[in-house]
Every structure is written in structure tokens, then in C-alpha cells.
């Protein structure tokens, strides 16, 4: 029985040890593969105009309709909706317009100097993944919480305008949080691919 157990453990352990990657044999991506990943990342940036512009346009329309009512609650909610809606439309257009030139520059850099491409892109994507997006997500979460607290305080004090502003802020904070979480996921995937690119 003991011999069978030792044999079984050996059969399991030896292949597992043999499959452990080493520095010399670590999987790496080819230039063509990292180019495809880069194009996917840039395409995601370009396509971000769709959620930003759609949400921004809907927010502007909704904010305009609310502002035209006689309700102080609705008018209060309209102002953060109009402000953030305009920023969303502008942000989406900026992302879409810069994506094309950005991809052409990266294609040229990858073709002429793959090592510099890897250095530049790793620095950029790590900055997005580790600094920009976490800061945005924290700020947006704070807007959600602050808006909810403001709406609650306004409701308790029977101040409809304050309640409306709080509701508008909470809605916009949540919507932006969800969009930026998707951006963070894309940055994480691209950063992982860049670490596997060894020119």
C-alpha cells in the first residue's frame, strides 16, 4: 500500500515540477501578436466614444428635460447631469480622435525599435493601470457616496433642490465608475501582454 502511494505521488509531482516555467523558457509574444494586442487596446479606446457619447447625450437630454420642469427636485438633479453629460461627450470625442494617430505612431515605433516600443508602452499602460484609473475609480466612488449622502440630507431637511443634486451626482458617479472599471480591465490585459513581449 505504501509503495503504491509513493508511486502515485511521484507520478503527480514529477510532471508538475517539469511543467514549471523557467526564465529561459518563459513564453513570449511575437511582434505580430503584440501588434494585435496593441490594436485591440487602441480600438477599445476609439470605441469608448460609444458609451461616453451615448451616455453623455442621454444625460444632456435628460438634464435639459428636468431643468424645464417646475420641480425643484428635478431642477437640482439637472445641473450635475448637464455638467457631467457635456464632459462625457467631450471626453468620448477626444478619445476617438486621438486613437488613429496614436496607433500609427505605435505601429511605426514597433517596426523600427521594438525595445523602445515595449519601454514606452509599458510605462504608459502601467501609469493608466496603477495610477490614473485607480484615482478615477476612487473619485467616482466618492462622488457616488457623496451624492447619496447629499440626497439623504436633502430629503431629511425637506430641501428638494439639494436632494436632486445629490441624486444626479450619485447617478453620474456610478455610470462613470462602471465605464472606468472596463477601461482598467482593458489596461490590465494589455499590461500582461506587454510583459510577455521580449524583443
N, C-alpha and C positions, 0 to 999 in steps of 0.2 A: 504493500500500500504506500509506504513511504517513498519507494523508488518511483512509483507511478506519479506521485505528487511532485517530486523533484523534476521528473521528465516533463510534466505538464507546465510547471513554472518556467523551465528552460525554454520550452517552445514558445511561450508567450513573451518572455523577457528579451530573448536574443533578437527577434525581428524588430521589437520596439526600439532597442538600442541601436540597431543597424539603421533604422529609419530617421534617427535624429540628424537634422541638418547641421553641417559644419560651415565655418566661414568660407572655406574654399569651394564648397558645393552649394552655397545658398542660391536659391532660384533668383533669376534676374529677368527683367523685361527687356525686350529688344527695342530699338529705336522706333520701329513701326508700331509696336504695342503702346509705348508711352505717348507717341503722337496721337494715337486713337484715344487714349485716356485724356490727353490734354484737350482734344477736340470735343470730347464729351463734356468736360468741365466748362469750356468756353460756351458750348451750346446751352448748357444749363444756365449760364449767366445771361446769354442772349434771350432765352425763353422766360427768364424771370420777369420780363416785361409783361407777360400774360397775367400772372397773379397780381403783380403790382398795379398794372394799369386797370385790370378788371375790378379789383377791389377798390382802387382809388376812384375810378369813375363811378362805381355804385355808391361809394361813400359820399362823393361830391353831390350826386343826385339826391341821395337820402338826406344829407345835411341841408341842401337847399330847400327840400320839401318841408323838413322840420322847422327851418327858420321862418318859413312863410305861414306857420300856424299861429294861433293865439295862445298856445300853451307855453308857459314859462319853462316847464319841464322839457318839452320838445326843443324849444329855442336854446336852452342850456346845452342839450346834447348835440345840437347842430354845430356849435363852434369847434369843438375838438374834431368832429367828423370832417368838417370843411378843411380845417388846417392840415390834418394828417392825410386826408384824401389827396390834396394838392401835392404834398410831399411824396406820396406813393406814386402818383403819375409821373412826376419829375424823375424820381429815382429809377423807375422802370425804364423810362426813355434813355436815361444816362447809361444804364447797364447795357441796353440793346445797342446803342450807337457805338459804344467803345469796344464791343465784343469783336467785331470784324477786324479792325486794325490791330487789336491785341493778339488775335490768333495769327495773323500774317507775320507779326514780329516774332512770335514764339516759333512758328514754322521755320523762319529764316535762321533764328538762333540755334534751333535744334539741328538743322542741316549743317551749319558752319562750325558750331562749337558745342557739342553735346554736354561737355562738362560744365560749361558756363550756363547752359540751359538748366541743367539739374540744380546748380547752385542757386540761380535766380528764382526758379520756380519753387524750390524747397523753402527758401526764405519767405517768399510771398505767401505760399499756402499755409506755412506754419504760423505766419502772422495772422492770417484770417482765422485759422482753426484755434489758435491758442490765445489770441488777444482780442481781435475785433468782434468776432461772433459771440464769445462769452460775455463781453462787455455789453453788447446789444441785447443779448438774452436777459441779462440781469436788469438792465434798464427797462426793458419791456415788461418783465415780471413785476418790477417796482411800479410801473405805470398801471398795470392791472390791479395790483393790491391797493395802490393809492386811489385809483378811480373807484374801486369798490368801497373803500373807507369813506371817500368823499360822498358817494351816493348814499351810503348808510347814514352819515352825519346829516346830510341834507334832508333825508326822509324823516329822521328823528326830530329835526328842528323845523320841519314843515317848510323848507326852502326849496321850492321846485327847481329853480334855476341851478342851484348847487347840485341837487340830485341828478339833473340832466347832464351837467358837465361830467360828473363822476361816471355815469353810465357810458357816455361817449368815450371817455378815456379808457375805461375798462375794456370796452369792445375793441377799440383800436389797438390797445396794448396786446390783447390776446391774439388778434389777427396777425400782427407783425411778429409776435413770438413764434407762431406756427410757421410762417414763411422763413424766418431766420433759422429755425431749427432744421428745416430742409436744406438750407444753404450750408449749415455746419456739417450735416451728414455728407453732402457732396464734397466738401473740403477734406473731411476725414478720409474718404475713399481715395481721393486724388493724392493726398499726402502719403498714404500707404503705398500707392503705385509708384510714386517718386522715390520712395526708399528702396524699392526693388529695381530701380533703374541704375545700373552701374556702368556708365560709359567708359 
